Amino acid sequence: MQLKKISLIMAILSGLSACGTTPNSTQQSVSTQTEANTPPVVQQLDAQGLFAKALSKQGASRIQLLYNAREAAIKEQNWQVLEQACVELESKASVDHVQNKLYVALARKELRKYESAHEILRSVNERLRLPEHKAWHQYLKGSIFASQKLPKKALVHYFQSADIAQQNKLDIAGLDAEIWGALQQLSSYALERFDRGSVIQQGWVKLAKYHQVYLGSTVQLHQAMNNWQRRYKNHPGSFIIPTEVKSDINFAPYDAKKLAILLPQSGSSERLGAALKNGFLAAMDRSKISEIYFIDEMDSLDLIEKSLQTVQADFIIGPLLKPNVVKVKSSSFVANSPAIFLNEIDASDAAQVHTEHFYFALNPEHEVEQAMVHFLAKGYQKPMLLAPDTPAGKRLIAHFDKQWQTFSETDPEVGFYSNSEDMVEVIRQLLEVDSSKTRIKEIRSLFRSEVESETRSRRDLDAIYILGDAIETRLLKPYLDVNVSTFSERIPLYASSRSYSKQIDKTDKGDLEGLYFTELPWMLPDAVNERNLRETYARLWPEQADIEQRLFAMAYDALNLIPELKQLNRIPGKEFEGLTGALSIKEANQIHRKLIWAQYHKNKIRLVSLDERPPMPLFMQHTE
């Protein structure tokens, strides 16, 4: 991958250098011109040396050396020197300043100074005259959107760049690879919506659709590629596909027949292990796995290693507890086996992830991000967050706030409560109800007759997000209803899956009318089309706690994920609809969950679809 990137960056040199030509020129690149005029001694210097030498010269020699330094910096991926050389060239009248600005934007993008790079591209919008300038401008702009994990926005600019390049017979180095990468971030539904426009765009999208549908199916994929190539002759995708598809034709899914599962079978977590085991056994009914072996993750590493060597399983699932994940990762058998660990990876280990090791956790941070995305899609400016004053509550609030700052200029209002008595005071302070009561009291003191009054709460809050458990949510909701001013529009209330409990809901839904919350599909009626599984579960384990039901769903999904992993990992936009949500694989082989939204409505729970458009980073919001 690194070699591929280097080759693309080197190719950018010739492409961007073409921007320095004029309509009447011979289209000879600056790199060719400067190379011919460069003394042998100078050719031996690296980018830093060339730049230092340029600063010691004056006039044409200085400009020539700055050109040399600029090109060498791109070849070496020395983006700091590239930026410095371009800044020095900005003051020279003979320089193509639009071209030079594009170089600066490239350097700052690669240095992850995305806001600055985007501002440079915006500043040259009205100065783009040459097709080369326009094509590279669109390409770089799309690349910045891609860096912000906005592949749909990126593709709009990539396709514009591709069309300009095709019409003017230009070669935009790196464009084809980035189009392909962005397309693979999209779901099948999103690809369908892009299947329009120019022949170039339609060709790319259809190629991505075929790739997504037939990945892992050797005969069908080969046939689909042949059909595509006959239909789209000389399409730019033809040149990238041989390498991609050659590996994809042999990209068979995991075909595990013998499975080793590590879960807690002793100690205080034995109950959790039993719930997981039930889920694994239930999933076996539809699986091609013929043998399954359970190993106690609480055993010593030596015992676990001995058991794994004896079993010689095709695939490993578990452990559940994070200390045990760390423990078993040092096993030589685990190091050489594909595995799904039932916990998350530490950020410090993310760069060293084994290509066939995946991490599946019921991570509450996923829900917090999902809620934040919806708030931004709705245009909320000032959400209020309520959480218990615990390490977990503070961690989730910090996670929300860190993500929120990327997309909004305002800070969320935050309140932590220690107990049920503390809740009322926290809500009154956040809503500034006490200030309203003080004003009412002052006004009444001025008049002898009775004054009709209504307490007002603050008007700037536009959403309230509760991160408490089911009991806490049922206490908080009435306090919020009472203290929100009747003069204001009703503030929408949201909560995480912690607010929902199947056991408590049977006897006490409380006054939860209107509350939105995220939840695992398995936990809600009518959310999963698995009637037989539900009936069997209800018959065998009618009184299981919420955590046990969630772990059952987690285990069921983990086993069913095995044949899907390679496709999910290869196609970031692909999702697996599981009992725990829509599952996809993100960075560092972490399995990400997208939960469903539900709402309390007329003493029942109904499924709802809420807007979750990806948010635009703050620095891009005012220029699009």
Buried (B, 14 or more C-beta within 10 A) or exposed (E): EEEEEEEBBBBBBBBBBBBBBEEEEEEEBBBEBBEEEBEEEBEEBBBBBBBBBBBEEEEEEBBBBBBBBBBBBBBBBBBBBBBBBBEBBEEBEEBBBBBBBBBBBBBBBBBEBBBBBBBBBBEBEEEBEBBBBBBBBBBBBBBBBBBBBBBBBBBBBBBBBBBBBBEEEBEBBBBBBBBBBBBBBBBBEBBEEBEEBBEBBBBBBBBBBBBBEBBBBEEEBBEBBEEBBEEBEEBBBBEBBEEBBEEBBEBEBBEBEBBBBBBBBEEEBEEBBBBBBBBBBBBBEEBEBEEBBBBBBBBEBEEBBBBBEEBEBBBBBBBBBBEBBBBBBEBEBBEEBBBBBBBBBEEEEEEEBBEBBBBBBBBBBBBBBBBBBBBBBBEBBBBBBBBBEEEEBBBBBEBBBEBBEBBBEEEBBBBBBEEEEBBBEBBBEBBBBEBBBEEBEEEEEEEEEEEEEEBBBBEEBBBBBBBBBBBBBBBBBEBBBEBBBEEEEEBBBBBBBBBBBBEBBEEEBBEBBEBBBBBBBBBBEEBBEBEEBEEEBEEEBEEBBBEBBBBBBBBBBBBBBBBBBBBBBBBBBBBBEBBBBBBBBBEBBBBBBBBBBBBBEEEEBEBEEBEBEBBBBEBBEEEE
